[in-house]
């Protein structure tokens, strides 16, 4: 499973990249706006820190403008992934940009039917939002299960399932159990994966016992 971090915070990205666990980055206009910096400059810097895919989202809503913005984003770096909304125009733009060799991440997916459309349009990634589905009383992980099953039925589909809107470590674990290709999560959730009280307790015991020996390495 690949780990992407969902942020535009350069400091957080650098910190996670140093662990060797980071495979890519996802951003959106909201995350970049929080940085208070120029949109294109932020994306360029992220692409210099991370060698894997970096999702950069268009803001246009019509296919022609989406394609125009997508091509401009692709000029930033070779690892830019153009992020498009799962709308009629978004799918049209996905097909054209994918045919031109662009990596495309189709976002805001909330149904298996939508995921089929993205795969047929040649998307590199489909981003189902599990947390937002959970928020409205729907089982977000069931959508991941459905998409993974459908994609497995059709070897010609090359679209990777990128689980988004992850709220906690259980979402990550369940995604892995279902065979999702990628998860993208905020830095805080990725860091939570390290935590377990028994690990902390065990380490404290080892260090205490070692201190009693009076030895050094």
ZITA-V947878 format. One record per pair of residues at least 24 apart in sequence whose ideal C-beta (glycine too) atoms are under 7 Angstrom apart, sorted by sequence separation. I is the first residue (numbers start at 1). J is the second residue. D is the distance in Angstrom with one decimal. If there is no record, write none. Layout:
# ZITA-V947878
I|J|D + I|J|D
This chain:
# ZITA-V947878
7|31|6.0 + 8|32|4.6 + 56|80|5.4 + 58|82|6.8 + 66|90|6.6 + 81|105|4.8 + 83|107|5.4 + 94|118|6.7 + 98|122|3.4 + 169|193|5.4 + 25|50|5.3 + 54|79|5.5 + 58|83|6.9 + 98|123|6.6 + 8|34|6.8 + 9|35|6.6 + 24|50|6.3 + 53|79|5.8 + 54|80|5.7 + 55|81|4.5 + 56|82|6.6 + 57|83|3.7 + 58|84|6.1 + 63|89|4.1 + 67|93|5.0 + 91|117|5.4 + 95|121|4.4 + 8|35|4.8 + 52|79|6.4 + 54|81|6.3 + 56|83|6.0 + 62|89|5.5 + 66|93|3.9 + 70|97|4.9 + 91|118|6.9 + 94|121|4.2 + 95|122|6.1 + 22|50|6.4 + 24|52|3.7 + 27|55|6.0 + 29|57|5.9 + 51|79|6.3 + 53|81|4.4 + 55|83|4.4 + 61|89|6.5 + 74|102|5.6 + 86|114|4.9 + 94|122|6.6 + 23|52|4.6 + 24|53|4.2 + 25|54|4.7 + 26|55|4.3 + 27|56|6.2 + 28|57|4.9 + 47|76|6.2 + 63|92|4.2 + 67|96|5.6 + 94|123|5.4 + 24|54|6.4 + 25|55|6.9 + 27|57|6.8 + 29|59|5.8 + 47|77|3.6 + 63|93|4.7 + 67|97|6.2 + 91|121|4.9 + 148|178|5.3 + 112|143|6.5 + 144|175|6.0 + 148|179|5.0 + 17|49|5.7 + 44|76|5.3 + 47|79|5.5 + 70|102|6.4 + 86|118|6.4 + 115|147|4.5 + 119|151|6.5 + 148|180|6.3 + 13|46|6.1 + 17|50|6.0 + 43|76|5.3 + 44|77|6.6 + 47|80|6.4 + 126|159|5.3 + 130|163|6.0 + 132|165|5.0 + 141|174|4.8 + 145|178|5.2 + 8|42|5.4 + 112|146|4.2 + 116|150|6.5 + 125|159|6.6 + 131|165|3.6 + 144|178|5.2 + 10|45|5.7 + 14|49|5.7 + 112|147|5.5 + 115|150|6.9 + 124|159|6.7 + 125|160|5.1 + 126|161|6.0 + 127|162|4.8 + 128|163|6.4 + 129|164|5.2 + 130|165|5.5 + 131|166|6.3 + 10|46|6.8 + 13|49|5.5 + 40|76|6.5 + 123|159|4.9 + 124|160|6.6 + 126|162|6.5 + 128|164|6.7 + 129|165|3.7 + 130|166|6.5 + 131|167|4.3 + 144|180|5.7 + 13|50|6.5 + 125|162|4.3 + 127|164|4.3 + 112|150|5.9 + 119|157|4.2 + 10|49|6.9 + 119|159|4.2 + 118|159|6.1 + 130|171|5.7 + 81|124|6.4 + 81|125|6.8 + 53|103|5.9 + 55|105|4.6 + 57|107|6.9 + 105|162|6.7 + 125|182|6.8 + 26|184|4.4 + 16|187|6.3 + 16|190|6.4 + 1|176|5.2 + 12|187|4.4 + 4|182|5.8 + 6|184|4.6 + 1|180|6.8 + 2|181|6.4 + 4|183|7.0 + 5|184|6.8 + 6|185|5.9 + 7|186|6.3 + 1|181|6.9 + 2|182|4.3 + 3|183|6.3 + 4|184|3.8 + 5|185|6.9 + 6|186|5.4 + 7|187|5.7 + 1|182|6.8 + 1|183|6.6 + 5|187|5.8 + 5|190|6.2 + 3|190|6.6
